[in-house]
Amino acid sequence: MPDHPGKNDPHLAFRATEDEISTVKQRLVERDMEVRESRTSIYFHDPDGNFLELTHWNGPDSE
């Protein structure tokens, strides 16, 4: 899997805390939804097929 699963795929990204991302990931997995991950984000499709990203990345200076 590439370091950034959404790099070449059109998607919407939303900033969230690491705890929020963990909670959402758990809920998605409980619902048998596919979740892809990078170091700072999770990626998934919503029920309408939109490709979404939740990230806690704040730019290159934050790493």
Z-matrix of the N, CA and C atoms (Angstrom, degrees):
N
C 1 1.450
C 2 1.529 1 108.41
N 3 1.325 2 117.32 1 135.42
C 4 1.456 3 119.65 2 179.44
C 5 1.525 4 111.39 3 -64.08
N 6 1.331 5 116.29 4 159.97
C 7 1.456 6 121.03 5 179.66
C 8 1.522 7 111.83 6 -60.61
N 9 1.310 8 117.57 7 -30.91
C 10 1.471 9 122.51 8 -179.57
C 11 1.524 10 107.80 9 -128.66
N 12 1.346 11 117.86 10 92.00
C 13 1.463 12 120.88 11 -175.73
C 14 1.526 13 114.81 12 -56.84
N 15 1.314 14 118.68 13 -24.04
C 16 1.456 15 120.48 14 -178.84
C 17 1.508 16 114.42 15 -94.20
N 18 1.333 17 117.62 16 3.74
C 19 1.465 18 121.34 17 -173.46
C 20 1.518 19 113.03 18 -54.38
N 21 1.304 20 117.98 19 -45.01
C 22 1.463 21 121.11 20 -177.19
C 23 1.524 22 112.94 21 -107.31
N 24 1.305 23 117.43 22 7.06
C 25 1.459 24 121.88 23 179.67
C 26 1.525 25 109.49 24 -112.15
N 27 1.328 26 118.09 25 128.97
C 28 1.466 27 119.33 26 175.19
C 29 1.529 28 109.45 27 -59.57
N 30 1.320 29 116.50 28 131.04
C 31 1.461 30 120.01 29 -179.07
C 32 1.521 31 110.33 30 -157.60
N 33 1.321 32 115.21 31 164.78
C 34 1.461 33 122.38 32 174.56
C 35 1.515 34 107.53 33 -104.02
N 36 1.327 35 117.25 34 135.57
C 37 1.459 36 121.54 35 -179.55
C 38 1.523 37 109.75 36 -117.02
N 39 1.310 38 114.86 37 140.56
C 40 1.459 39 122.36 38 178.42
C 41 1.518 40 108.96 39 -129.85
N 42 1.310 41 117.21 40 137.64
C 43 1.462 42 121.34 41 177.08
C 44 1.521 43 108.85 42 -82.63
N 45 1.333 44 116.02 43 139.27
C 46 1.458 45 122.78 44 178.82
C 47 1.521 46 108.13 45 -149.79
N 48 1.310 47 116.97 46 163.64
C 49 1.463 48 120.22 47 175.88
C 50 1.528 49 108.84 48 -77.09
N 51 1.319 50 116.32 49 163.47
C 52 1.463 51 120.24 50 177.57
C 53 1.528 52 110.73 51 -60.52
N 54 1.339 53 117.49 52 -38.48
C 55 1.467 54 120.62 53 178.38
C 56 1.525 55 111.52 54 -64.87
N 57 1.328 56 117.34 55 -41.80
C 58 1.461 57 120.38 56 178.12
C 59 1.521 58 111.09 57 -63.43
N 60 1.332 59 116.52 58 -42.14
C 61 1.462 60 120.72 59 178.84
C 62 1.520 61 110.31 60 -61.98
N 63 1.325 62 116.63 61 -43.34
C 64 1.467 63 120.88 62 179.25
C 65 1.526 64 111.39 63 -61.11
N 66 1.322 65 116.90 64 -42.40
C 67 1.463 66 121.70 65 179.40
C 68 1.526 67 111.04 66 -64.62
N 69 1.325 68 116.83 67 -45.55
C 70 1.468 69 120.59 68 179.52
C 71 1.522 70 109.85 69 -63.64
N 72 1.330 71 117.11 70 -44.06
C 73 1.463 72 120.38 71 179.34
C 74 1.527 73 110.71 72 -57.74
N 75 1.320 74 116.50 73 -45.69
C 76 1.466 75 120.71 74 179.49
C 77 1.525 76 110.65 75 -59.41
N 78 1.312 77 117.33 76 -44.20
C 79 1.465 78 121.10 77 -179.75
C 80 1.536 79 111.87 78 -65.43
N 81 1.314 80 116.77 79 -38.92
C 82 1.462 81 120.04 80 178.44
C 83 1.529 82 110.95 81 -65.87
N 84 1.313 83 116.32 82 -44.57
C 85 1.472 84 120.94 83 179.50
C 86 1.526 85 110.29 84 -62.70
N 87 1.331 86 117.24 85 -40.59
C 88 1.468 87 121.28 86 177.73
C 89 1.526 88 111.52 87 -59.96
N 90 1.321 89 116.64 88 -26.91
C 91 1.467 90 121.76 89 -179.67
C 92 1.529 91 111.75 90 -97.65
N 93 1.331 92 115.96 91 15.22
C 94 1.472 93 122.95 92 178.47
C 95 1.524 94 113.05 93 58.14
N 96 1.331 95 116.80 94 33.89
C 97 1.462 96 121.07 95 176.95
C 98 1.523 97 109.12 96 -93.64
N 99 1.326 98 116.02 97 141.50
C 100 1.469 99 120.45 98 178.61
C 101 1.519 100 110.07 99 -71.32
N 102 1.316 101 116.17 100 131.41
C 103 1.464 102 122.51 101 178.13
C 104 1.525 103 107.68 102 -126.75
N 105 1.324 104 116.17 103 125.52
C 106 1.464 105 120.73 104 174.15
C 107 1.523 106 107.31 105 -104.57
N 108 1.337 107 116.26 106 150.91
C 109 1.459 108 120.04 107 -175.11
C 110 1.515 109 112.43 108 -131.09
N 111 1.311 110 115.05 109 152.08
C 112 1.459 111 123.13 110 165.66
C 113 1.527 112 105.76 111 -126.28
N 114 1.320 113 117.28 112 -171.87
C 115 1.475 114 119.35 113 -179.26
C 116 1.510 115 112.94 114 -62.19
N 117 1.322 116 117.36 115 -33.15
C 118 1.466 117 120.45 116 -172.11
C 119 1.526 118 114.22 117 -121.31
N 120 1.335 119 117.97 118 1.50
C 121 1.464 120 119.93 119 -171.51
C 122 1.521 121 112.50 120 -144.84
N 123 1.327 122 114.25 121 162.28
C 124 1.459 123 121.35 122 165.36
C 125 1.522 124 107.26 123 -123.13
N 126 1.322 125 115.50 124 152.21
C 127 1.462 126 123.08 125 -178.04
C 128 1.516 127 108.44 126 -131.38
N 129 1.326 128 116.06 127 139.95
C 130 1.465 129 120.16 128 -179.69
C 131 1.517 130 108.82 129 -162.58
N 132 1.326 131 115.61 130 164.56
C 133 1.463 132 121.59 131 175.08
C 134 1.520 133 109.07 132 -100.46
N 135 1.324 134 116.46 133 135.29
C 136 1.462 135 119.59 134 175.13
C 137 1.537 136 108.83 135 -79.50
N 138 1.327 137 118.26 136 173.84
C 139 1.472 138 120.22 137 -177.44
C 140 1.533 139 114.60 138 -58.90
N 141 1.344 140 117.09 139 -21.90
C 142 1.461 141 120.54 140 178.12
C 143 1.524 142 112.80 141 -89.93
N 144 1.341 143 116.76 142 1.51
C 145 1.455 144 120.97 143 178.03
C 146 1.515 145 115.59 144 90.91
N 147 1.332 146 117.79 145 1.90
C 148 1.460 147 120.67 146 177.65
C 149 1.528 148 109.63 147 -70.82
N 150 1.332 149 116.98 148 137.76
C 151 1.455 150 122.31 149 179.30
C 152 1.527 151 107.61 150 -90.12
N 153 1.319 152 117.12 151 120.05
C 154 1.463 153 122.86 152 -173.70
C 155 1.520 154 111.71 153 -119.36
N 156 1.317 155 115.16 154 151.48
C 157 1.463 156 122.43 155 175.91
C 158 1.521 157 108.32 156 -129.14
N 159 1.321 158 116.48 157 134.12
C 160 1.461 159 122.20 158 167.44
C 161 1.516 160 106.17 159 -111.99
N 162 1.335 161 117.06 160 127.85
C 163 1.457 162 120.24 161 -175.32
C 164 1.514 163 112.04 162 -136.73
N 165 1.324 164 114.87 163 149.70
C 166 1.479 165 119.91 164 171.83
C 167 1.522 166 109.85 165 -111.92
N 168 1.354 167 117.07 166 12.61
C 169 1.458 168 121.94 167 178.55
C 170 1.522 169 109.69 168 -74.70
N 171 1.331 170 116.74 169 133.61
C 172 1.461 171 121.38 170 -179.21
C 173 1.519 172 113.06 171 -114.37
N 174 1.312 173 117.25 172 16.07
C 175 1.454 174 121.08 173 -179.91
C 176 1.522 175 111.64 174 111.06
N 177 1.331 176 116.61 175 172.01
C 178 1.468 177 120.43 176 -173.71
C 179 1.527 178 113.72 177 -63.38
N 180 1.329 179 118.47 178 -25.31
C 181 1.459 180 119.98 179 -179.12
C 182 1.525 181 113.02 180 -78.50
N 183 1.333 182 117.42 181 -9.99
C 184 1.462 183 120.26 182 -176.15
C 185 1.523 184 113.42 183 -91.69
N 186 1.328 185 117.73 184 -7.90
C 187 1.467 186 120.23 185 -176.92
C 188 1.500 187 112.24 186 -82.33
